[in-house]
Amino acid sequence: GENVEQHPSTLSVQEGDSAVIKCTYSDSASNYFPWYKQELGKRPQLIIDIRSNVGEKKDQRIAVTLNKTAKHFSLHITETQPEDSAVYFCAASTPSGSGGGADGLTFGKGTHLIIQP
Amino acid sequence: SAVISQKPSRDICQRGTSLTIQCQVDSQVTMMFWYRQQPGQSLTLIATANQGSEATYESGFVIDKFPISRPNLTFSTLTVSNMSPEDSSIYLCSVGSRGGNTEAFFGQGTRLTVV
């Protein structure tokens, strides 16, 4: 099955600086890569996603890049703000053998992002 | 995005008992999923709840322990059976659709404590 590795486990950056979180996956058939932000005691919130036919996607201060050949994808947050402090999870979805589609997600272990004022 | 409601939001249960968690979606969805998030950990897929057929379980999870129902395209239940303290976790349902890798959204979760 799919295996997703996520680094670093903890990331501390100064407010206003950029943060980068990296993930690798093992199954070359994976084709959907979402990122979630989870604040303490709350559900994971989808913040951005990318599909395997796209190399980069941006939404305001957040961007995701995907390198299919190397099987890694990254989350970039620019101009970080205190409200960006949370745990971030990457995930990968591999289509089922019966014909593709949104099958369950395999998650990385998470990155605790701390924004220092 | 779909609105997903889970209940109960939390419960404290005695070991050896069972708890059924409900997940209701405000629109029809092809696929629903159940995840477990142990304290301070990441999310692990338990099973895919298929409407009209048996759920598909991931390695390490079995139907006798986590029976799932999916009577229609907007509702599913997960039962945690014969609970032990190791089952203390947050259980989350999620929705998606086959064929397009649509975004996966989560319910608010059920925080289960087994004593």
Interface residues (C-beta under 8 A of the other chain):
Chain A: G1 N31 Y32 P34 K42 R43 P44 Q45 L46 D49 R51 F89 A91 S93 P95 S96 G99 G100 G101 A102 D103 G104 L105 T106 F107 G108 K109 G110
Chain B: S1 T30 M31 F33 Y35 Q41 S42 L43 T44 L45 T48 E58 S59 L92 S94 G96 S97 R98 G99 G100 N101 T102 E103 A104 F105 F106 G107 Q108 G109
